[in-house]
Amino acid sequence: LYSPSTQQMMRFTTGLNLYQNGNLYNLGYRFVRQNEEAESQVEQTIDQLDLSAVHTLNTQWSLMARAFYDLDGGKPMDTFFGTAYEDCCYSLRVLARRWVNSKLAGLAQDDKRQYDQGVFFEVELKGLGSSGQRIQTLLKDSIIGFNP
């Protein structure tokens, strides 16, 4: 989005996605610049880098990771790393995640208190049910092109 009045790029988003042999790699970048002439809903400049991947080790094991980084603030917004095991009858997923809690970010007085973190474990018995789909939903929402 280009502003002719200021002769500046106001919004920019780009990405590179590679899917090959069951592996998925994403690189994304976006920024939003404040428009000082017009009343803008943007309160601050956004300058973000998003890296994510799902790497298949073999027919049963895969690794997944994401790093969503705020370049302007110099801190990670959402990072996770996990592994998954898929078999004919069941699947297991384990994921460690650290992310900025938007509800706490404005109240926190130091950077450490802004983050939530956790280790998530998910079991799915195919055909019978699962312990929930929190990890699978997170992967679908966070990694462009992820399809379990």
KOLDREN-844051 format. One line per field, with one value per residue: y, z, x of N, C-alpha, C, O, CB in turn. Coordinates in steps of 0.02 Angstrom, whole numbers. Glycine has a CB too. Example, Ala and Ser with C-alpha at 12.3 -4.5 7.8 and 13.67 -1.06 7.14 Angstrom:
<atoms>
n.c2	[-284, -112]
n.c3	[390, 354]
n.c1	[660, 642]
ca.c2	[-225, -53]
ca.c3	[390, 357]
ca.c1	[615, 684]
c.c2	[-165, 2]
c.c3	[390, 394]
c.c1	[660, 645]
o.c2	[-166, 57]
o.c3	[423, 402]
o.c1	[712, 670]
cb.c2	[-224, -30]
cb.c3	[452, 286]
cb.c1	[565, 704]
</atoms>
This chain:
<atoms>
n.c2	[-58, 99, 270, 411, 543, 554, 490, 364, 191, 118, 1, -165, -329, -486, -650, -811, -973, -1143, -1303, -1465, -1634, -1676, -1588, -1427, -1257, -1091, -916, -757, -582, -426, -256, -111, 56, 203, 322, 484, 594, 564, 509, 370, 198, 125, 111, 100, 72, -74, -207, -353, -522, -684, -850, -1018, -1197, -1366, -1514, -1668, -1813, -1951, -2077, -2079, -1989, -1814, -1644, -1484, -1306, -1133, -961, -807, -647, -485, -358, -221, -201, -287, -418, -588, -638, -752, -914, -1083, -1258, -1424, -1600, -1737, -1894, -2008, -2144, -2289, -2309, -2218, -2053, -1947, -1794, -1671, -1515, -1370, -1207, -1029, -874, -705, -640, -557, -499, -479, -404, -262, -235, -283, -256, -291, -377, -517, -551, -533, -644, -800, -973, -1145, -1326, -1436, -1580, -1703, -1832, -1942, -2060, -2141, -2145, -2164, -2054, -1904, -1820, -1690, -1549, -1448, -1426, -1463, -1369, -1250, -1268, -1267, -1135, -1060, -1101, -1076, -1165, -1285, -1446, -1574]
n.c3	[0, -52, -16, -99, -55, 47, -14, 21, 63, 146, 195, 187, 134, 116, 61, 60, 12, 25, -27, -25, -54, 59, 154, 228, 215, 269, 245, 297, 288, 354, 361, 438, 426, 521, 481, 480, 432, 407, 505, 583, 620, 663, 793, 814, 732, 637, 615, 561, 562, 504, 524, 482, 490, 438, 451, 381, 447, 425, 369, 482, 584, 619, 625, 690, 685, 735, 722, 764, 749, 815, 737, 757, 895, 940, 993, 1019, 968, 960, 981, 943, 958, 906, 898, 804, 796, 686, 657, 592, 675, 780, 837, 903, 977, 1030, 1096, 1130, 1184, 1179, 1202, 1172, 1285, 1250, 1338, 1452, 1412, 1410, 1544, 1604, 1684, 1654, 1524, 1539, 1605, 1512, 1436, 1402, 1429, 1386, 1385, 1275, 1251, 1147, 1107, 988, 948, 810, 729, 847, 936, 1015, 1127, 1119, 1009, 1012, 980, 845, 791, 823, 741, 612, 611, 625, 538, 375, 249, 316, 333, 413]
n.c1	[43, 40, 71, 32, 36, 132, 233, 280, 295, 165, 109, 166, 183, 257, 303, 381, 359, 395, 366, 413, 440, 364, 407, 394, 424, 426, 442, 413, 375, 324, 269, 199, 174, 151, 27, 42, -24, -159, -299, -258, -283, -180, -71, 63, 221, 237, 345, 389, 451, 428, 459, 439, 423, 396, 469, 495, 555, 551, 435, 355, 398, 407, 465, 423, 421, 421, 461, 416, 449, 471, 540, 551, 531, 626, 610, 553, 389, 311, 360, 393, 431, 422, 379, 313, 232, 170, 64, -20, -129, -127, -78, 49, 91, 204, 243, 335, 309, 323, 253, 195, 83, -54, -144, -72, 36, 26, 17, 130, 287, 413, 505, 502, 384, 285, 266, 187, 209, 228, 217, 149, 50, -16, -128, -192, -308, -336, -488, -556, -544, -476, -359, -387, -369, -277, -140, -136, -226, -157, -43, -102, -151, -34, 69, 88, 8, 10, -52, -120]
ca.c2	[0, 158, 334, 462, 607, 552, 454, 309, 129, 118, -69, -210, -398, -532, -715, -864, -1038, -1199, -1368, -1514, -1700, -1679, -1536, -1362, -1202, -1025, -855, -701, -517, -374, -195, -61, 120, 250, 376, 542, 644, 542, 474, 300, 152, 95, 150, 96, 40, -147, -231, -421, -577, -747, -909, -1079, -1257, -1434, -1555, -1739, -1853, -2013, -2084, -2074, -1934, -1748, -1588, -1422, -1249, -1066, -903, -747, -599, -414, -325, -153, -207, -329, -475, -638, -633, -820, -964, -1150, -1314, -1485, -1660, -1776, -1964, -2031, -2215, -2305, -2312, -2163, -2002, -1912, -1729, -1635, -1449, -1320, -1142, -967, -822, -644, -640, -488, -473, -460, -362, -192, -229, -308, -205, -315, -420, -587, -561, -527, -707, -864, -1028, -1209, -1386, -1465, -1650, -1721, -1902, -1954, -2130, -2131, -2181, -2164, -1987, -1875, -1784, -1620, -1532, -1383, -1422, -1465, -1303, -1202, -1278, -1243, -1062, -1028, -1121, -1070, -1226, -1347, -1488, -1638]
ca.c3	[0, -61, -4, -143, -21, 84, -59, 59, 69, 212, 215, 142, 156, 66, 89, 18, 38, -12, -8, -65, -24, 125, 197, 217, 242, 256, 266, 286, 315, 345, 401, 433, 449, 543, 436, 525, 402, 414, 568, 571, 676, 683, 848, 812, 673, 642, 574, 587, 523, 523, 496, 507, 453, 456, 418, 388, 455, 389, 360, 545, 626, 589, 670, 671, 723, 712, 756, 742, 782, 807, 723, 785, 967, 955, 1036, 989, 985, 967, 959, 966, 928, 925, 858, 796, 775, 654, 641, 562, 725, 828, 827, 963, 964, 1088, 1073, 1180, 1154, 1218, 1162, 1207, 1305, 1236, 1396, 1503, 1384, 1431, 1617, 1628, 1694, 1622, 1466, 1558, 1627, 1455, 1401, 1427, 1401, 1405, 1347, 1258, 1231, 1116, 1085, 947, 929, 747, 726, 912, 966, 1034, 1190, 1101, 948, 1022, 942, 774, 775, 824, 681, 555, 614, 627, 484, 312, 210, 356, 327, 443]
ca.c1	[0, 83, 38, 60, 46, 196, 279, 309, 259, 133, 100, 201, 184, 284, 317, 409, 337, 424, 341, 448, 450, 332, 435, 363, 464, 395, 476, 367, 394, 273, 274, 147, 200, 99, 11, 34, -69, -228, -313, -243, -298, -117, -42, 135, 248, 244, 399, 391, 479, 395, 491, 407, 442, 379, 519, 480, 616, 537, 362, 319, 420, 418, 480, 390, 447, 403, 488, 381, 493, 458, 604, 549, 539, 684, 594, 508, 318, 285, 407, 381, 467, 389, 387, 252, 238, 107, 61, -85, -182, -125, -27, 72, 122, 231, 262, 353, 291, 329, 220, 175, 14, -77, -179, -23, 89, 18, 22, 195, 338, 475, 492, 490, 315, 240, 262, 161, 247, 202, 231, 84, 53, -80, -133, -251, -320, -372, -551, -589, -546, -412, -357, -397, -333, -246, -77, -153, -255, -102, -2, -141, -156, 31, 114, 52, 12, 10, -112, -100]
c.c2	[61, 222, 387, 528, 609, 520, 400, 248, 126, 47, -113, -280, -441, -598, -762, -930, -1092, -1264, -1419, -1578, -1705, -1628, -1469, -1309, -1136, -969, -797, -638, -468, -313, -151, 2, 165, 304, 437, 594, 627, 511, 400, 258, 119, 139, 150, 64, -35, -168, -302, -471, -641, -805, -970, -1138, -1319, -1478, -1629, -1777, -1920, -2019, -2075, -2013, -1869, -1697, -1527, -1366, -1184, -1014, -842, -690, -528, -378, -255, -155, -250, -387, -524, -629, -703, -868, -1032, -1200, -1377, -1543, -1698, -1846, -1986, -2106, -2229, -2298, -2253, -2112, -1968, -1848, -1698, -1569, -1405, -1252, -1086, -911, -762, -650, -569, -458, -449, -409, -289, -182, -246, -251, -228, -365, -492, -600, -557, -595, -761, -917, -1094, -1266, -1421, -1536, -1671, -1794, -1909, -2028, -2127, -2176, -2181, -2095, -1963, -1840, -1709, -1606, -1464, -1375, -1419, -1398, -1249, -1207, -1254, -1167, -1027, -1043, -1122, -1135, -1290, -1382, -1556, -1698]
c.c3	[0, -51, -50, -107, 17, 42, -21, 56, 139, 239, 163, 172, 99, 100, 37, 51, -6, 16, -54, -25, 48, 175, 178, 252, 222, 283, 248, 319, 304, 387, 387, 463, 468, 490, 479, 497, 413, 483, 554, 632, 701, 735, 846, 747, 686, 592, 598, 536, 549, 486, 525, 462, 482, 416, 433, 392, 419, 385, 424, 587, 587, 645, 645, 716, 693, 755, 725, 782, 764, 798, 754, 860, 988, 1000, 1000, 1013, 998, 940, 985, 928, 952, 879, 856, 772, 748, 638, 611, 611, 773, 806, 894, 942, 1029, 1062, 1133, 1148, 1205, 1175, 1206, 1222, 1298, 1295, 1450, 1478, 1407, 1505, 1644, 1634, 1668, 1568, 1484, 1577, 1570, 1424, 1440, 1396, 1425, 1361, 1337, 1231, 1205, 1092, 1045, 929, 867, 743, 791, 942, 984, 1101, 1179, 1038, 953, 981, 868, 751, 774, 761, 618, 552, 606, 568, 419, 272, 250, 349, 355, 401]
c.c1	[45, 43, 70, 74, 113, 251, 317, 264, 231, 123, 134, 202, 212, 299, 345, 390, 367, 396, 373, 459, 422, 359, 405, 404, 432, 440, 430, 393, 337, 290, 215, 177, 142, 89, -4, -12, -142, -237, -308, -261, -234, -84, 34, 158, 255, 297, 414, 418, 449, 429, 455, 426, 410, 426, 505, 546, 610, 460, 323, 337, 427, 432, 444, 415, 422, 439, 456, 412, 474, 524, 608, 562, 599, 670, 549, 437, 288, 338, 384, 423, 432, 405, 321, 270, 171, 114, -8, -142, -183, -73, -13, 104, 144, 259, 278, 343, 301, 302, 203, 101, -11, -114, -131, 28, 85, 27, 91, 245, 406, 457, 474, 417, 265, 225, 224, 204, 217, 227, 165, 94, -15, -76, -197, -254, -365, -433, -589, -595, -478, -418, -370, -358, -300, -182, -92, -184, -202, -59, -38, -143, -88, 77, 73, 63, 12, -56, -93, -119]
o.c2	[72, 227, 406, 564, 661, 523, 392, 252, 131, 36, -100, -288, -433, -602, -754, -941, -1088, -1277, -1418, -1576, -1735, -1626, -1456, -1314, -1127, -976, -790, -640, -469, -318, -151, 2, 166, 328, 441, 636, 671, 489, 371, 281, 87, 198, 194, 33, -56, -149, -311, -464, -652, -808, -973, -1129, -1324, -1480, -1649, -1775, -1943, -1970, -2064, -1987, -1868, -1707, -1519, -1376, -1181, -1022, -827, -685, -511, -368, -234, -114, -249, -405, -505, -613, -711, -862, -1037, -1187, -1384, -1536, -1691, -1855, -1983, -2128, -2183, -2282, -2239, -2124, -1961, -1846, -1698, -1567, -1402, -1240, -1094, -901, -768, -662, -525, -397, -403, -375, -259, -127, -226, -204, -187, -392, -525, -655, -575, -601, -765, -908, -1097, -1255, -1434, -1549, -1658, -1814, -1885, -2056, -2112, -2237, -2196, -2079, -1995, -1832, -1670, -1647, -1428, -1323, -1379, -1374, -1207, -1156, -1223, -1138, -971, -1001, -1165, -1156, -1345, -1352, -1593, -1755]
o.c3	[47, -74, -40, -126, 17, 61, -29, 47, 188, 300, 103, 231, 41, 161, -23, 110, -68, 76, -115, 31, 91, 232, 119, 312, 164, 336, 191, 369, 251, 440, 333, 520, 435, 459, 511, 534, 427, 515, 518, 689, 753, 723, 874, 711, 740, 533, 648, 476, 610, 425, 585, 404, 542, 355, 491, 346, 388, 396, 422, 622, 530, 703, 585, 775, 634, 815, 666, 843, 706, 847, 776, 886, 1046, 1042, 956, 1072, 1042, 882, 1040, 873, 1011, 829, 900, 732, 783, 609, 606, 592, 804, 764, 936, 893, 1079, 1012, 1181, 1092, 1264, 1119, 1267, 1177, 1337, 1303, 1488, 1518, 1423, 1527, 1699, 1594, 1662, 1567, 1449, 1565, 1579, 1388, 1501, 1342, 1477, 1307, 1385, 1193, 1237, 1060, 1065, 900, 872, 753, 792, 971, 970, 1129, 1226, 1016, 904, 950, 832, 697, 729, 732, 575, 498, 582, 549, 409, 262, 221, 357, 324, 420]
o.c1	[84, -14, 127, 120, 146, 310, 377, 203, 269, 129, 130, 219, 192, 308, 333, 404, 363, 400, 363, 484, 454, 336, 392, 418, 414, 470, 410, 427, 305, 322, 186, 202, 91, 136, -57, -38, -183, -189, -348, -254, -234, -71, 66, 118, 276, 294, 448, 409, 445, 427, 443, 444, 397, 423, 503, 586, 658, 425, 262, 294, 449, 413, 434, 429, 405, 446, 467, 402, 461, 561, 661, 601, 619, 712, 510, 425, 246, 359, 358, 447, 416, 440, 279, 316, 120, 163, -49, -199, -234, -30, -57, 142, 107, 294, 240, 367, 290, 324, 196, 61, 9, -116, -147, 59, 136, 43, 109, 245, 451, 402, 436, 392, 207, 175, 228, 232, 185, 254, 129, 141, -66, -28, -250, -207, -424, -429, -649, -647, -427, -472, -364, -318, -295, -171, -64, -168, -202, -40, -7, -137, -86, 118, 30, 119, 14, -109, -54, -106]
cb.c2	[0, 157, 355, 474, 619, 514, 503, 330, 67, 153, -88, -186, -422, -502, -744, -856, -1043, -1199, -1371, -1485, -1717, -1747, -1533, -1361, -1207, -1021, -847, -717, -490, -401, -159, -83, 154, 282, 359, 572, 651, 492, 493, 290, 100, 86, 124, 56, 71, -183, -185, -442, -578, -745, -911, -1071, -1265, -1451, -1535, -1764, -1865, -2077, -2151, -2135, -1952, -1727, -1575, -1428, -1250, -1056, -900, -752, -611, -385, -320, -120, -235, -288, -451, -709, -598, -829, -949, -1168, -1313, -1475, -1705, -1742, -2010, -1990, -2260, -2376, -2375, -2190, -1949, -1956, -1682, -1678, -1417, -1330, -1142, -953, -850, -580, -668, -487, -527, -521, -364, -167, -274, -362, -186, -346, -420, -607, -510, -481, -733, -873, -1024, -1207, -1433, -1421, -1696, -1673, -1951, -1911, -2172, -2145, -2252, -2209, -1986, -1826, -1794, -1572, -1533, -1372, -1481, -1523, -1285, -1212, -1352, -1270, -1041, -1048, -1191, -1009, -1223, -1331, -1493, -1645]
cb.c3	[61, -133, 71, -200, 28, 149, -91, 132, 53, 208, 223, 127, 177, 32, 120, 10, 40, -7, -12, -89, -23, 153, 192, 243, 218, 288, 231, 311, 283, 364, 387, 470, 395, 610, 389, 538, 328, 358, 596, 552, 654, 621, 914, 872, 654, 628, 578, 609, 526, 507, 512, 510, 452, 442, 440, 330, 529, 425, 331, 586, 658, 547, 674, 675, 725, 714, 750, 753, 762, 867, 648, 770, 998, 985, 1101, 1005, 929, 929, 983, 960, 947, 928, 886, 747, 834, 589, 705, 534, 764, 899, 774, 1005, 926, 1125, 1030, 1206, 1130, 1240, 1128, 1166, 1378, 1175, 1425, 1528, 1308, 1411, 1649, 1581, 1767, 1675, 1421, 1615, 1680, 1404, 1385, 1410, 1420, 1404, 1384, 1206, 1290, 1057, 1147, 882, 988, 687, 704, 959, 1027, 980, 1224, 1158, 888, 1096, 959, 760, 826, 887, 673, 557, 680, 689, 498, 271, 168, 431, 253, 512]
cb.c1	[-49, 115, 45, 11, -11, 188, 329, 319, 305, 67, 25, 273, 113, 348, 256, 487, 260, 502, 262, 516, 524, 341, 512, 289, 538, 325, 547, 298, 460, 203, 340, 80, 245, 118, -50, 101, -55, -249, -384, -170, -349, -70, -67, 162, 317, 175, 464, 321, 557, 319, 567, 330, 518, 301, 591, 436, 631, 569, 346, 333, 487, 356, 557, 313, 525, 326, 567, 303, 565, 417, 615, 481, 478, 737, 562, 533, 280, 217, 480, 307, 543, 315, 444, 202, 263, 92, 73, -84, -176, -108, -50, 121, 72, 287, 207, 427, 219, 404, 158, 191, 5, -121, -225, 13, 87, -49, -28, 222, 343, 523, 553, 536, 298, 269, 331, 84, 322, 127, 285, 47, 76, -97, -133, -251, -354, -325, -539, -551, -591, -387, -290, -376, -381, -232, -31, -203, -310, -59, 16, -213, -188, 66, 147, 76, 72, 24, -137, -131]
</atoms>
